[in-house]
Amino acid sequence: MPEEIINLDAIAVGRSTFNVSIAPTEVTFNQVHSILYGDSSSALIYRFGRKYFNRTFDRSYPHTSLTKDTFTSIIKRIDQNLKLQFIVEVGSFTGNSASIMGNVLKKEYPGSFLLCIDTWLGDLNMWVNKVVWKHLAVTEDGRPTVYYQFLANIIEQNLTETVLPVSMSSIIGARFLRTYQFRPQLIYLDSAHEQGETLIELALYWNILQAGGVLFGDDWGWLSVRCDVKKFMYMRNITTEHFGNTWLMKKTLN
């Protein structure tokens, strides 16, 4: 089991023991921005999005399976008693899927927001096989700069108060959410693609997902991802659906 490898309930050092009775009833953009970066009214991170790399709008990255129709149909799968307020994406890269979700949220669910967790450092396939290497945009001194493309894409679509990025690994991101007792109604997992990594992420983010919510992800066509999803489904006795390259599992209220 994943919890034999990693403590699913670990929280940041110095924080009090997890207490579900004080979990916030609603998570907002301004609340999370203030914790991470300061008050968004005076220090919105997008104000500095082009300070170091002046990127222009570019959605040419080819590996985005999520569509508006798919996302809209998944929203309908969450329990009808839940208010869609807080969504998490793990693995964002240039922001194509974040843009799709952000535009739907902005138009149909005012006040809701999307937290994007990514290192923006690429995955193993990119570094070994140089897949979509140009999109990773590695500088001469060896530092990927795709994060600034993400910022530019979000800015150009006027989603700066709907989509909030945080540069963390998937594990640190899960710890952050657990520490502050933030429970999303939807989680989109498109991060690790190596066998075993996805399994750990599934365990961590399933543990955080609000009861009645939906955990869904990309790349069902990848053997490593599909293997981990099926393994997690078997271990937790969860029913998984998939259509095209998207898979999902719903957390019961009980």
C-alpha positions as CSV (number, residue, x, y, z in Angstrom):
1,M,0.0,0.0,0.0
2,P,1.2,3.6,-0.7
3,E,0.8,4.5,3.0
4,E,3.4,1.9,3.8
5,I,5.9,4.0,1.8
6,I,4.8,7.5,2.6
7,N,2.8,9.1,5.5
8,L,-0.4,10.4,3.9
9,D,-1.2,12.6,6.9
10,A,2.1,14.3,7.3
11,I,1.9,18.1,7.8
12,A,4.5,20.9,7.9
13,V,6.9,20.9,10.9
14,G,5.7,23.2,13.6
15,R,2.0,23.0,12.6
16,S,-0.5,21.5,15.1
17,T,-1.9,18.0,14.6
18,F,-4.6,17.8,11.9
19,N,-8.0,18.7,13.3
20,V,-10.9,18.2,10.9
21,S,-13.2,20.4,13.1
22,I,-11.2,23.5,12.2
23,A,-11.0,22.9,8.5
24,P,-12.1,26.0,6.5
25,T,-15.6,25.7,5.0
26,E,-14.5,27.6,1.9
27,V,-11.1,28.1,0.2
28,T,-10.6,31.3,-1.8
29,F,-8.1,32.6,-4.3
30,N,-7.2,35.6,-2.0
31,Q,-6.8,33.3,1.0
32,V,-4.3,31.0,-0.7
33,H,-2.5,33.8,-2.4
34,S,-2.0,35.6,0.9
35,I,-0.5,32.4,2.5
36,L,1.9,31.9,-0.4
37,Y,2.8,35.3,-1.7
38,G,1.0,38.0,0.4
39,D,-2.1,40.0,-0.2
40,S,-3.3,39.7,-3.8
41,S,-4.6,43.3,-3.8
42,S,-1.1,44.7,-3.4
43,A,1.2,41.8,-4.5
44,L,-0.6,39.8,-7.2
45,I,2.1,37.6,-8.6
46,Y,1.0,38.2,-12.2
47,R,2.1,41.8,-12.0
48,F,5.7,40.5,-12.2
49,G,5.0,37.8,-14.8
50,R,7.1,39.5,-17.5
51,K,9.8,41.0,-15.3
52,Y,12.4,38.4,-16.2
53,F,11.2,36.7,-19.4
54,N,8.8,38.6,-21.7
55,R,6.9,35.7,-23.2
56,T,3.9,36.1,-25.5
57,F,0.7,34.1,-25.7
58,D,1.5,30.5,-27.0
59,R,-0.7,27.5,-26.7
60,S,1.1,25.4,-29.3
61,Y,2.1,22.7,-26.7
62,P,0.6,19.6,-28.3
63,H,0.0,17.2,-25.4
64,T,-3.2,18.4,-23.8
65,S,-6.1,15.9,-23.8
66,L,-8.6,17.8,-21.6
67,T,-11.4,19.6,-23.5
68,K,-14.0,22.0,-22.3
69,D,-16.8,19.4,-22.8
70,T,-14.8,16.8,-20.9
71,F,-14.2,19.2,-18.0
72,T,-17.9,20.3,-17.9
73,S,-19.1,16.7,-17.8
74,I,-16.7,15.9,-14.9
75,I,-18.0,18.8,-12.9
76,K,-21.4,17.2,-13.1
77,R,-20.0,14.1,-11.5
78,I,-19.3,15.8,-8.1
79,D,-22.0,15.3,-5.4
80,Q,-24.9,17.6,-5.9
81,N,-24.6,18.8,-2.3
82,L,-21.1,20.2,-2.9
83,K,-20.4,23.7,-4.0
84,L,-17.7,23.9,-6.7
85,Q,-15.3,26.4,-5.1
86,F,-11.7,25.0,-5.1
87,I,-10.0,22.9,-7.8
88,V,-6.4,21.6,-7.9
89,E,-4.3,20.7,-10.9
90,V,-1.1,18.8,-10.4
91,G,1.1,19.2,-13.4
92,S,0.3,22.3,-15.5
93,F,3.3,23.0,-17.8
94,T,2.4,25.7,-20.3
95,G,-1.1,26.1,-18.9
96,N,-3.3,24.7,-21.7
97,S,-5.5,22.5,-19.4
98,A,-5.4,25.2,-16.7
99,S,-6.7,27.7,-19.3
100,I,-9.6,25.4,-20.3
101,M,-10.6,24.8,-16.7
102,G,-10.0,28.5,-15.7
103,N,-12.3,29.8,-18.5
104,V,-15.1,27.5,-17.5
105,L,-14.8,28.4,-13.8
106,K,-14.7,32.1,-14.5
107,K,-17.8,32.0,-16.7
108,E,-19.9,29.4,-14.9
109,Y,-18.7,29.4,-11.3
110,P,-17.9,32.9,-10.1
111,G,-15.7,33.0,-7.0
112,S,-14.2,29.6,-7.7
113,F,-10.5,29.2,-8.5
114,L,-7.9,26.7,-9.7
115,L,-4.6,26.1,-7.8
116,C,-1.9,24.8,-10.2
117,I,0.9,22.8,-8.6
118,D,4.0,22.1,-10.7
119,T,7.8,22.4,-10.4
120,W,7.9,23.6,-14.1
121,L,11.1,21.6,-14.4
122,G,9.8,19.0,-16.8
123,D,9.7,15.2,-16.5
124,L,12.1,12.4,-17.1
125,N,11.0,11.9,-20.7
126,M,11.7,15.6,-21.5
127,W,15.2,15.4,-20.1
128,V,16.2,12.0,-21.4
129,N,14.5,12.0,-24.8
130,K,14.2,15.8,-25.3
131,V,10.5,15.4,-25.9
132,V,8.8,18.9,-26.3
133,W,12.2,20.2,-25.3
134,K,11.6,23.6,-26.9
135,H,8.5,24.1,-24.7
136,L,10.6,23.4,-21.6
137,A,12.7,26.4,-22.7
138,V,16.0,25.6,-20.9
139,T,18.4,28.6,-20.7
140,E,22.0,28.4,-21.6
141,D,22.8,28.0,-17.9
142,G,20.5,25.0,-17.6
143,R,17.3,26.4,-16.0
144,P,13.9,25.6,-17.5
145,T,11.8,28.8,-18.0
146,V,8.4,27.3,-19.1
147,Y,6.9,28.8,-15.9
148,Y,7.0,32.2,-17.6
149,Q,5.1,30.8,-20.6
150,F,2.5,29.6,-18.2
151,L,2.2,33.1,-16.6
152,A,2.0,34.7,-20.0
153,N,-0.8,32.4,-21.2
154,I,-2.9,33.0,-18.1
155,I,-2.3,36.8,-18.2
156,E,-3.4,36.9,-21.9
157,Q,-6.7,35.2,-21.1
158,N,-7.5,37.4,-18.2
159,L,-7.5,34.5,-15.7
160,T,-5.2,36.1,-13.1
161,E,-7.9,36.1,-10.4
162,T,-9.0,32.5,-11.3
163,V,-5.8,30.5,-11.8
164,L,-3.1,30.6,-9.1
165,P,0.3,28.8,-9.7
166,V,2.6,27.5,-7.0
167,S,6.0,26.1,-7.8
168,M,6.1,22.9,-5.7
169,S,6.6,19.2,-6.3
170,S,3.4,17.1,-6.2
171,I,4.4,15.8,-2.8
172,I,5.1,19.2,-1.3
173,G,1.8,20.4,-2.8
174,A,-0.1,17.6,-1.1
175,R,1.6,18.4,2.2
176,F,0.7,22.1,1.8
177,L,-2.9,21.3,1.2
178,R,-2.9,18.9,4.1
179,T,-1.2,21.3,6.5
180,Y,-3.9,24.0,5.8
181,Q,-6.7,21.5,5.6
182,F,-7.7,22.7,2.2
183,R,-10.0,20.1,0.5
184,P,-10.7,20.5,-3.2
185,Q,-13.9,19.3,-4.8
186,L,-12.0,18.4,-8.0
187,I,-8.4,17.4,-8.5
188,Y,-6.8,17.0,-11.9
189,L,-3.7,14.8,-11.9
190,D,-1.3,15.1,-14.8
191,S,2.1,15.1,-13.2
192,A,4.2,11.9,-12.7
193,H,4.2,9.4,-15.6
194,E,6.6,6.9,-14.3
195,Q,5.2,3.7,-12.7
196,G,5.0,4.0,-9.0
197,E,5.1,7.8,-8.9
198,T,1.5,8.1,-10.0
199,L,0.5,5.6,-7.4
200,I,2.0,7.7,-4.6
201,E,0.3,10.8,-6.0
202,L,-3.0,9.0,-6.2
203,A,-2.8,8.1,-2.6
204,L,-1.8,11.6,-1.4
205,Y,-4.4,13.5,-3.4
206,W,-7.2,11.0,-2.8
207,N,-6.6,11.5,0.9
208,I,-7.0,15.3,0.4
209,L,-10.0,15.2,-1.9
210,Q,-13.3,16.3,-0.3
211,A,-15.9,13.6,0.1
212,G,-18.2,13.6,-2.8
213,G,-15.5,15.1,-5.0
214,V,-13.8,13.7,-8.1
215,L,-10.2,12.9,-8.8
216,F,-9.4,12.7,-12.5
217,G,-6.4,12.6,-14.7
218,D,-4.7,12.5,-18.1
219,D,-2.8,9.9,-20.1
220,W,-4.8,6.7,-19.7
221,G,-3.0,5.7,-22.8
222,W,0.3,5.5,-20.9
223,L,0.9,2.0,-19.6
224,S,2.6,3.3,-16.5
225,V,-0.2,5.6,-15.6
226,R,-2.9,3.1,-16.4
227,C,-1.1,0.4,-14.3
228,D,-1.0,2.7,-11.3
229,V,-4.6,3.8,-11.6
230,K,-5.8,0.2,-11.8
231,K,-3.6,-0.8,-8.9
232,F,-5.0,2.0,-6.7
233,M,-8.5,1.2,-7.8
234,Y,-8.0,-2.5,-6.8
235,M,-6.3,-1.6,-3.4
236,R,-9.1,0.9,-2.4
237,N,-12.0,-1.0,-4.1
238,I,-12.8,2.1,-6.2
239,T,-14.6,2.1,-9.5
240,T,-12.7,4.0,-12.2
241,E,-14.1,5.3,-15.5
242,H,-12.2,6.4,-18.5
243,F,-13.1,8.0,-21.8
244,G,-10.5,8.8,-24.4
245,N,-7.3,9.7,-22.5
246,T,-9.1,10.8,-19.4
247,W,-9.8,8.7,-16.3
248,L,-11.7,9.5,-13.1
249,M,-12.8,8.2,-9.7
250,K,-15.4,9.6,-7.4
251,K,-15.1,9.7,-3.6
252,T,-18.2,8.7,-1.7
253,L,-19.7,10.9,0.9
254,N,-19.5,8.2,3.6
